[in-house]
C-alpha cells in the first residue's frame, strides 16, 4: 500500500514576514515524517517525528514557541490517535514537557486517554521522561507577543478575536495501511489560565480510523470543539469521497453552524490527501508522488 503524509503549521492571520519560516518549518517536518514512512516505519512514528520537528521550531505555537497565558507562562496541549486500534492519548495544561506530542503518545500506549497538568507531568516522570524548567519553554518571540498583549489587551471574548496561528499537526498512512494523526499547541496568545481548546480533544482537534482516514484541525478551538470538526471530516470520507471535498465540507459546516474559522488536513485509507481552510492563510506541506515536498502558506 502507498504511503502518504501531510502536516500543518496552523491556520489564521499569518503575517507576511512569518510566511517564509512557516513554510520552511512545515517543509522540514513533512520530509522528516516521510523519510520514516519510506523506510517502512509506522504512521505513529512518522507523525510523532514530524510534530517534534515543529514543536522544536520557535516559529510555531507548540512546544518551544508556545504562546504564553495571561500569567506569562506556557500551558501546552497535544493529542495522538492510532487509527488501527482507535487508541488515543492526550495531555493538556502541561508546562514542563519539552515535547507534548511524545507525552500524548505515552498516554496512548497506557490504559488512559487523557491526563492534565501536574498529573500528566507526574505520569511523564514515571515513564522516564525528563521535566524541564517551564521558563526554558518561553521563546523570545512568544515573550514579545505576550508583552504586546500586556500593553494592549485584546478584546473580549478573546477566543473569537485572537489571531490564532501556529498550532501544528500531522496525519499519515504507512505501508501497512495504518493511519495515525496528532496535534500539538500552546493555545491562544494571552489565554485565560487553564483554558483548553480543541487540540487535545479527540474528535475535535484529532481523529483517526483505518476504516476511513485521519484528520488534524487548527483554528478557533472553541468553535472546532462544538462541532467535533476532525471526526466530522473523517466521517465525510465515507463512500470514497475525496479528502479535499471532505475537508471543504467540514470547514463549510463549521462556518455555517457556529461561525467558526479553521483549517483541517486529511488522509484517507487509500492514501489520498486533502486540506481546506477559511482563514487568511494556513501553513501546510505534503510529499508529491515524485517525492518532492510541496509546502505552502
Secondary structure, 3 states (H helix, E strand, C coil): CCCEEEEEEEEECCCHHHHHHHHHHHHHHHHHHHHHHHCCCCHHHHHHHHHHHHHCCCCCCCCCCCCECCCCCECEEEEEEECCCCCEEEEEEECCCCCHHHHHHHHHCCCCCEEEHHHHHHHHHHCCCCCCCHHHHCCHHHHHHHHHHHHCCCCCCHHHHCCCCCCEEEEEECCCCCEEEEEEECCCCCCCCCCCCCCCCECCCEEEECCCEEEEEEECHHHHHHHCHHHHHHHCCHHHCCHHHHHHHHHHHHHHHHCCCEEEEEEECCCCEEEEECCCEEEEEEECCCCCEEEEC
